[in-house]
Amino acid sequence: MSESINDTGSCQVLTFKMGEEVFGVNIMSVREVLDYTNVTKVPQTPDFMRGVINLRGNVVPVIDLKLKFGMSATERTVNTCIIIVEVSLDGESAILGALADSVQEVVDFEKEFIEPAPRIGTQLNTEFIQGMAKKGEGFVIILNINKVFSADELNMYSGLQENAS
């Protein structure tokens, strides 16, 4: 958890909804939030990879996090948006778009309100959950965006970006 908590003991998180759940990602990983735009499907990619968009001349892969997490596909509504994030794995940096049903707000969570990810047996990988932040009656699931994707997946995305150049 320490990598995202600043010197004041707090963590700024962009919160967004996927289905009924509220998720968050460290604001330092977020580049921008876009309205949903046309996504060009790329053949022979995993289902959760919805395609690519042109972001100021750059090819950016768009991921449906709901599909990645085993939920139903994100349906396009007036609130659907693409959160542009920078992920880092093994010293490599990549820009990805993550679909969200809607973006909520930026919240400053004090570290005492953030619990570690729950341990749910040995079969379920919760490494991508950085913490569970208490908010009102519920929780915000804070994602470690660098752990959501495997090295192989990130290599595939960077290959798409290079092939399009």
C-alpha positions as CSV (number, residue, x, y, z in Angstrom):
1,M,0.0,0.0,0.0
2,S,2.9,2.3,0.8
3,E,3.7,3.1,-2.9
4,S,0.5,5.1,-3.3
5,I,0.3,6.8,0.1
6,N,1.9,10.2,0.1
7,D,3.9,11.9,2.9
8,T,0.7,13.1,4.6
9,G,-0.5,9.6,5.0
10,S,-3.3,9.9,2.4
11,C,-4.0,8.6,-1.0
12,Q,-5.8,10.5,-3.8
13,V,-8.0,8.2,-5.8
14,L,-10.2,8.7,-8.9
15,T,-13.4,6.7,-8.2
16,F,-15.6,5.1,-10.9
17,K,-18.4,2.7,-11.1
18,M,-18.4,-0.7,-12.8
19,G,-21.8,-2.3,-12.3
20,E,-23.0,-1.6,-8.8
21,E,-19.4,-1.5,-7.4
22,V,-17.2,1.5,-6.8
23,F,-13.6,1.1,-7.8
24,G,-10.7,3.6,-7.6
25,V,-7.3,4.1,-9.1
26,N,-4.5,6.2,-7.7
27,I,-4.8,9.6,-9.3
28,M,-1.0,9.5,-10.2
29,S,-1.7,6.7,-12.7
30,V,-4.6,8.7,-14.4
31,R,-3.7,10.7,-17.5
32,E,-7.2,11.9,-18.4
33,V,-10.9,10.9,-18.7
34,L,-12.6,10.8,-22.1
35,D,-16.1,10.5,-23.2
36,Y,-16.8,7.2,-24.9
37,T,-15.7,7.3,-28.5
38,N,-15.6,4.8,-31.3
39,V,-13.3,1.9,-30.6
40,T,-11.8,0.0,-33.5
41,K,-11.9,-3.8,-32.8
42,V,-8.6,-5.6,-33.3
43,P,-9.0,-9.3,-34.5
44,Q,-7.6,-12.1,-32.4
45,T,-7.4,-10.2,-29.2
46,P,-8.9,-11.3,-25.9
47,D,-12.6,-10.5,-25.3
48,F,-11.8,-7.9,-22.6
49,M,-9.8,-5.9,-25.1
50,R,-12.4,-3.9,-26.8
51,G,-10.1,-2.4,-29.4
52,V,-8.1,0.7,-29.9
53,I,-8.7,4.5,-30.1
54,N,-6.8,7.3,-31.7
55,L,-5.6,9.6,-28.9
56,R,-4.0,12.6,-30.5
57,G,-2.3,10.5,-33.1
58,N,-1.4,7.6,-30.7
59,V,-2.9,4.2,-30.8
60,V,-4.3,3.4,-27.3
61,P,-5.7,0.0,-26.4
62,V,-9.1,0.1,-24.7
63,I,-9.8,-2.6,-22.0
64,D,-13.2,-3.5,-20.6
65,L,-12.2,-4.0,-17.0
66,K,-15.6,-5.5,-16.2
67,L,-14.8,-8.4,-18.7
68,K,-11.3,-8.6,-17.3
69,F,-12.7,-9.1,-13.8
70,G,-15.3,-11.7,-14.9
71,M,-18.3,-9.3,-14.9
72,S,-20.7,-8.6,-17.8
73,A,-19.5,-6.4,-20.6
74,T,-19.7,-2.6,-20.2
75,E,-22.8,-1.3,-22.0
76,R,-22.5,2.1,-23.7
77,T,-24.6,4.8,-21.9
78,V,-24.4,8.6,-21.7
79,N,-22.1,8.2,-18.7
80,T,-19.7,5.6,-20.1
81,C,-16.2,6.9,-20.3
82,I,-12.6,5.8,-21.0
83,I,-10.1,6.4,-18.2
84,I,-6.7,6.8,-19.8
85,V,-4.1,5.3,-17.4
86,E,-0.4,4.8,-17.4
87,V,0.7,1.4,-16.3
88,S,4.2,0.2,-15.5
89,L,5.5,-3.3,-15.5
90,D,9.2,-4.4,-15.4
91,G,10.3,-0.8,-16.0
92,E,8.2,-0.5,-19.2
93,S,5.4,2.1,-19.3
94,A,2.2,1.7,-21.4
95,I,-0.8,3.9,-21.9
96,L,-4.2,2.1,-21.8
97,G,-7.8,3.1,-21.8
98,A,-10.1,1.5,-19.2
99,L,-13.9,1.5,-19.8
100,A,-16.0,2.6,-16.8
101,D,-19.8,2.8,-16.5
102,S,-19.3,6.3,-15.0
103,V,-16.6,8.4,-13.2
104,Q,-17.5,9.6,-9.7
105,E,-15.0,11.9,-8.1
106,V,-11.5,12.3,-6.8
107,V,-11.4,11.3,-3.1
108,D,-8.6,11.8,-0.6
109,F,-8.5,8.6,1.7
110,E,-6.5,8.7,4.9
111,K,-4.5,5.6,5.4
112,E,-6.4,4.5,8.5
113,F,-9.5,4.2,6.4
114,I,-7.8,1.8,3.9
115,E,-7.9,-1.9,4.7
116,P,-5.6,-4.5,2.9
117,A,-7.2,-6.6,0.2
118,P,-9.2,-9.5,1.6
119,R,-7.5,-12.9,1.6
120,I,-10.1,-15.2,-0.1
121,G,-8.4,-18.6,-0.2
122,T,-5.4,-19.5,-2.2
123,Q,-7.2,-19.9,-5.6
124,L,-8.3,-16.3,-6.0
125,N,-5.6,-13.7,-7.0
126,T,-6.3,-10.4,-5.2
127,E,-2.9,-9.0,-6.0
128,F,-4.5,-6.3,-8.2
129,I,-6.5,-4.9,-5.3
130,Q,-4.3,-2.4,-3.5
131,G,-6.8,-1.9,-0.7
132,M,-10.4,-1.5,0.4
133,A,-11.2,2.1,1.4
134,K,-14.2,2.7,3.7
135,K,-16.6,5.3,2.3
136,G,-20.0,5.8,3.9
137,E,-21.7,2.4,4.3
138,G,-19.6,0.8,1.6
139,F,-16.2,0.3,0.2
140,V,-14.1,1.6,-2.7
141,I,-12.0,-1.1,-4.2
142,I,-8.7,0.5,-4.9
143,L,-7.0,-1.1,-7.9
144,N,-3.2,-1.5,-8.2
145,I,-3.4,-0.7,-12.0
146,N,0.1,-2.1,-12.5
147,K,-1.0,-5.5,-11.3
148,V,-4.3,-5.8,-13.2
149,F,-2.5,-6.9,-16.4
150,S,0.2,-9.5,-16.9
151,A,3.5,-8.9,-18.6
152,D,2.2,-10.9,-21.6
153,E,-0.9,-8.8,-21.9
154,L,1.1,-5.5,-21.7
155,N,3.5,-6.8,-24.3
156,M,0.6,-7.6,-26.6
157,Y,-0.8,-4.1,-26.1
158,S,2.6,-2.4,-26.8
159,G,2.9,-4.6,-29.9
160,L,-0.5,-3.2,-31.1
161,Q,0.8,0.3,-30.6
162,E,4.0,-0.4,-32.5
163,N,2.3,-2.1,-35.4
164,A,0.0,0.8,-35.9
165,S,2.8,3.3,-36.0
